[in-house]
């Protein structure tokens, strides 16, 4: 037997594995690196985060990605070059973190690398009947493996699509395995660039789990904060707080077919971008809106569409605990817009109360996906649309 296969076979049978989860989101703020100890599998999964860091990206690196990000027409050579470049770069950042933490690469069993999404194209978006759902993440797993010297699982979303999903949201799998609590209806809301939530029923039954994107989380807020204030995001919602929501523009923003489409569904900055906002401003005669008023309106837009999706997908009168994570959880304007529209039957908490930092959550969830692929894969989610019962991740050996 190949020695690398033997190593994989051996670690799959261990009671515990040490796994690094990597996440680089659409905000392009940096690489989230979570070193986790994971034991068991399925609903018996137990996880402890040993170390976590977000390694910020240099502005020059962000610009390299933005040149091809969420664009239909790009320099194809740039895409080709960035695929191995990002894989090697992420591998170096892993080595850098391990050195700072005093951990030898040989003491880590697996790396679970999400890669960098550059284009997301579900069928409902591209509307080409002869073509399937599609998504593309770059940052080649072989390069991560060779650079780190650690067996790497990557490209998780392709298996989801091959099994009939849209390639997102994938958080539902880790959410169910880590955070299900029998007797409590839980909603895990992640507000990254795009907002999505996982509904975990009090029954704890896998085939009753639900997940969907809701629309923009921070992607529009970040884009216009960068445009008007030359800052990466609206820290503490300061700019939105200084503005006033424009009702006409808010109505125009909501007038998009995505919001009436059936659940589950996914989307991305390919749809919700500065051009989308410009069209809505044209429809609502809101061209002269101040930057602060625009950000206040966009924060309300995110809050309203998140709440509308939650109301549509759950029994709103029943008690629920809503656990929030992602950058949006730090925006008081966005959070207030959500709080004031949900009934008192909803208790709102940060995901940190469940033992995982909200900033680390997505990286941690990919570590769980890798663990399940190697040591589990027995959870049956039934025939729920958007949640195929699959193991995900392509395996790359360092040698």
Steps between C-alpha positions, in 0.01 A plus 500: 500500500615853423646648820281810474187284468615295797544819703152617404351160585672502839396848604141428392487233770642712778263630768625855439644701214679834491361699205567850370197669343563780250249756379540799270170676440365749249596791726867419426607624842739211556543127552328347802715221646350276771697215656245259644499174693210297365381170641222265395276559200136566420300625799777363723741760358682698768727793415735729686675797336864501611609808308338750265627792295387714212806585293421826318556527126717773354307748286701394194385139547137610531529694176636193319189304602257787436622512140319169438252483789130468411562619142371325188782633283854469636863450405506119488877490555449687827256232615739223395792658685308575817382141548843360596619832640220519759546133592870556566435830678238346730741215570767748605256680727417168667871435559533853637215447747634162611840654566346777709295245695799272557337209316694277260327420167558130571270537804205597275299229327303692237446839343146584386528780245196681365702698247390835357163529328535696178164426337171346610244410233200291609261409220238744630753777444657406165165372359664280239284183498768276350752581774509395867553697819860618514749666729876554489746516788871539427805435716604152388502234772810323366696820551366538855600140576850525356568837664378392845610136485150407625227291332249754369129483417377776271243597236211393723223661299528293182375178662198691635415615148562156350242361746237756398575795731604853406839478672379714790434554781727227636489621860188290556703179531731624771220694666294184535785285629637754749206708615182291495324489836198279547209698641615840366421657163822666391572733208866557421525824302832579335534850358805499278497663157182304434274412794378145554343303780462142615184390680562224754169357620433407860435146379872473406396307189745541212232483233324804652807724483464801269749745351493788253666824400287805577674764285765760585664502839801733487596493133322824405583673828868418453503601134358847563702560815809432289370722220405806708719475809798296380458261792448123474173496697269720707656449843231484772248621239623856557428627148159331479408637845562853368259446212126452445337217308346605165162319469478527121845357444431224755190394304696502174779287648246241617340487155720217374387150396748333735287591800188333360683188378427175687724372778771384522699736281845653473642821361812716502665831409445403136141619560520736799763756409544871429324472164198344671486798739541751217201349318291522818605864548389573144160341563448689826651834395754472781812612312584786735484294817784570743749222570371468857138476388596238242675286763204537737271378221726209411521392864121502519481309171718221640304490827159497329586222255658287775191532719264441207678173420491385863130582526427317176697186588410444868201488731562851624273475807693207647796564734832519317855591590674697226880469512681760289851496353703664225594864451137613510474389863736791583282760323255646755283662230450171322442314826246757623312470171473126558409521869214743458329285237508162673242406765580458867493122447847543345800519729802650322854399601846490349628161385785544751258381770516154339877483548621609155605856418278658237808615312639144493174320424531458123858373517397262779211366293736398218708310754178316593427425132849353457461291814166366378645409159789310656334342805122532462264544209208310653255785568193483274333833429223329305372663183519857621567735209834674538634252758614187313641225723858511373859508618695787348855596422766384255803341665854622423811328632817695579727226363 
